Amino acid sequence: MIAEKSKTQDILALDALHNSGLWNPSIVFTHGDGVKIYDADGNEYIDCLAGIAVASVGHNNAHLTQAIAEQAKRLIICSQAHGSDVRAKFYEKLFAMIPASMGLSRIFMANSGSEANEAALKWARVATGRPKFVSAKRGFSGRTMGALAITWEKKYREPFEPLKYENDFIKYNSIEELEQYITDETAAVFLEPIQGEGGMYEADQEFLTAARELTKERGALLIIDEIQSGVGRSGKFLATEHYGIRPDMVTLAKGLGGGVPVGALLMTEEVALKMPKGGHGTTFGGNALASAAALAVLEEIEAKQLIQNAAEVGAYFKAQLEAMNSPKVREVRGKGLMIGLEMKEKVAPYIDALKDKGVITINAGATVIRFVPPLIFSKADVDKVVAALTEVLKEDLSA
Ligand SMILES: Cc1ncc(COP(=O)(O)O)c(C=O)c1O
C-alpha cells in the first residue's frame, strides 16, 4: 500500500535515528477524523486501536478540540495546590456520571494510568498501614516500579527486580485464591474488571463480589483498575457498575482525556482523607488544559450518548465476530467496545494483513486481536471491519 519511496520512509528513517529503540514502527500517522486515521502517504484506515483505548470521542472531535484551544488561550497550568474553575467543573461532571451509591467522592489527578495506580498503591499503604498487595495473573497495571510490582507479565517485570511492593498473584476469577491470599498483611487487592492487556477476560460476578466481601472482612482495600475499561467503554461509565460493588478506589486514564494525558484516582472520602498533607503530589496532574479536555470528553460522551452507543454497537460487533464462524477463531470476549478475538494461532500476521486492508488493530497477548475503537463507532464501521477480517482469515498466515 505504501509507495517505494514515500514520506513514510523518510519520516521513519529520521525516527530510527533518534527513537529509544523500544519500538520499530512501520507506519506514520499524521491526522485523524472520527473513527478514521490517516498515514503520511494519505492512506485511510478505520481505527480500532484509538491510541489503545484512548481516543474515546474520536479523532478531531469538534467539541474537544475547541475546548482545548479555548483553554490554551486562557490558562494551561494550574496545579492541584490551587483551585481551578475548569477543574472544579470537571469534578462536578465526573462525579455526576458515577452512581452516588458507589460512594466515590474524592479524586487525585495524575497524567497517566501508571501514575494513577502509583497513587493508589501509596494511598492503600498509608490508609491501612499494611505492606502487601494481591493482584491477578494476566493483570496489567503499568510500567512504573510500583505498578510493575503488581503486573503479571514476567518479561515486563523481571529485568527490573527487586521491586519494592510485595505482591501475590492470584488466578483471575478464583475465589479460593482470594480466600488464601488476603491476609492481615494485605493493604489492597488490585483488579481489572475486564483484563485488557491480558487478553480481554471479564471478571465473574461472584469473584468481584467475593473480592469486595473478603477485603472488607479482613481490613484490606479493594482497588479497581478501570484505566482501559472505564469512561464508557464497557457500556457503563465504569465497568464496575455492571457488578454493583463498591470499591474503595478506582483508577482511570486512557479515554478520560480523549488523547490528552489525564489520569485519575477516585476514592471514598474515608480513604482519601487518610493521606497526610504533602504525602503525595504532582506538578502537572490536574492542570487546567487537561481538566478542560477531560470535561469536554465527558460532555461529549453525555451529549452524544456514547455509553449507550458503546453498549449497543459493542454487542453488535461481538455478535458479528461470532457469526463469522471461522475455524481459526477460538473465542470472542469482552463487553461494549472492549472486544478480544482469540485465534488458535499467533495474531501478528493477521494484524498486519488487516492494516493492509485499511483496519488498525492491536494484539492483547500473542493470540488475541483487540478491538478498542472510539466510542462513536457505528454498526456500519463494524460491518467494514468484519468484512476485512473475514477476508484476512481466509489467508493462510500461520508462521
Ligand atoms: C488496565 C491498565 N492499567 C494501567 C495501564 C497503564 O497506563 P499508562 O500506559 O497510561 O501508564 C494500562 C495501560 O495499558 C492498562 O491497560
The ligand as an SDF file (V2000), in Angstrom:
LIG
                    3D

 16 16  0  0  0  0  0  0  0  0999 V2000
   -5.5410   -1.7500   32.9420 C   0  0  0  0  0  0  0  0  0  0  0  0
   -4.3720   -0.8310   32.7550 C   0  0  0  0  0  0  0  0  0  0  0  0
   -3.7730   -0.2970   33.8370 N   0  0  0  0  0  0  0  0  0  0  0  0
   -2.7220    0.5330   33.7180 C   0  0  0  0  0  0  0  0  0  0  0  0
   -2.2100    0.8740   32.4740 C   0  0  0  0  0  0  0  0  0  0  0  0
   -1.0430    1.8050   32.3840 C   0  0  0  0  0  0  0  0  0  0  0  0
   -1.4450    3.0240   31.8540 O   0  0  0  0  0  0  0  0  0  0  0  0
   -0.3720    4.0100   31.1890 P   0  0  0  0  0  0  0  0  0  0  0  0
    0.1700    3.3470   29.9760 O   0  0  0  0  0  0  0  0  0  0  0  0
   -1.1770    5.2550   30.8710 O   0  0  0  0  0  0  0  0  0  0  0  0
    0.6770    4.2890   32.2130 O   0  0  0  0  0  0  0  0  0  0  0  0
   -2.7910    0.3230   31.3410 C   0  0  0  0  0  0  0  0  0  0  0  0
   -2.2270    0.6140   30.0000 C   0  0  0  0  0  0  0  0  0  0  0  0
   -2.3910   -0.1270   29.0590 O   0  0  0  0  0  0  0  0  0  0  0  0
   -3.8970   -0.5480   31.4730 C   0  0  0  0  0  0  0  0  0  0  0  0
   -4.4950   -1.1060   30.4020 O   0  0  0  0  0  0  0  0  0  0  0  0
  1  2  1  0
  2  3  1  0
  2 15  2  0
  3  4  2  0
  4  5  1  0
  5  6  1  0
  5 12  2  0
  6  7  1  0
  7  8  1  0
  8  9  2  0
  8 10  1  0
  8 11  1  0
 12 13  1  0
 12 15  1  0
 13 14  2  0
 15 16  1  0
M  END
$$$$
